[in-house]
Amino acid sequence: MKIEQFSIDGTLVDLQPLTHILENNGFVLAGQWDYERVTYDLKINSPEPNITYYLRVRGIAVEGDIDSGKALIKLMTPLLGKHYYPHGVEYGEEDFPNNVLERTNRVLSKVESELQEFQEKKAQ
């Protein structure tokens, strides 16, 4: 599910402060990057057995490359998905529990606020 009520989509921010902000908010970068794209995931556990949700923030390098650690990243619309074992995460339109949606909104609101200090002008 696309989370579109935040101004994150289209935001331009340098890779290092972006990574710092997202990791401080529980997101993990791990090996989810290449020279042009970067993906951060926040795992949201559920009281339901064998159910896990993921909040994903993605970006594309518009200057530099991610491998060098120096890149200007254009963020894309965040996604909320549900993990289906053993197939993986689906980011389609699911029925998400209220507690998952509330946590998603809290985290993205905080990230959006923290990004304002570091963001470049909004991309067109």
C-alpha positions, -999 to +999 in steps of 0.1 A: +000+000+000+014+034-009+015+059+020+009+091+002-002+115+030+034+126+037+056+150+018+084+124+016+078+115-021+101+137-042+122+150-013+159+154-022+184+146+006+220+135+009+226+098+015+244+101+048+219+122+067+191+101+051+206+069+064+212+084+098+176+096+102+161+064+090+183+041+111+176+062+142+139+056+135+144+018+133+149+013+095+175-011+082+195-005+050+215-038+050+224-048+015+194-032-001+212-008-024+230-007-057+247+022-075+214+040-082+188+028-058+185+025-020+158+008+001+153+010+039+129-013+057+112-011+091+100-044+104+067-042+123+059-074+143+023-084+148+006-102+177-009-124+150+012-156+146+036-157+116+026-122+104+051-095+099+046-061+082+073-039+066+074-002+060+097+006+031+113+039+021+129+039-013+151+063-032+170+069-064+204+087-067+200+118-089+237+128-083+266+107-074+263+070-066+253+051-035+284+029-035+306+059-029+285+070+001+281+104-015+248+107-034+218+130-036+188+108-032+153+115-045+128+097-022+098+078-035+064+072-020+068+049+011+052+015+010+035-007+036+035-044+030+026-077+046+050-107+046+036-140+033+057-170+041+075-184+020+067-160-009+078-126+005+063-092+010+033-080-009+029-042-011-006-042-026-038-031-011-041-052+021-063-049+052-038-035+077-046-035+115-051-001+131-020-005+153+002-011+122-013+019+104-009+041+135+028+031+140+034+037+103+019+072+105+039+080+137+072+069+122+067+086+089+056+118+106+088+118+126+110+110+096+093+137+076+100+162+103+136+152+107+142+153+069+132+189+067+165+200+082+185+182+055+164+182+024+173+200-008+147+218-028+117+196-037+122+177-070+098+184-098 
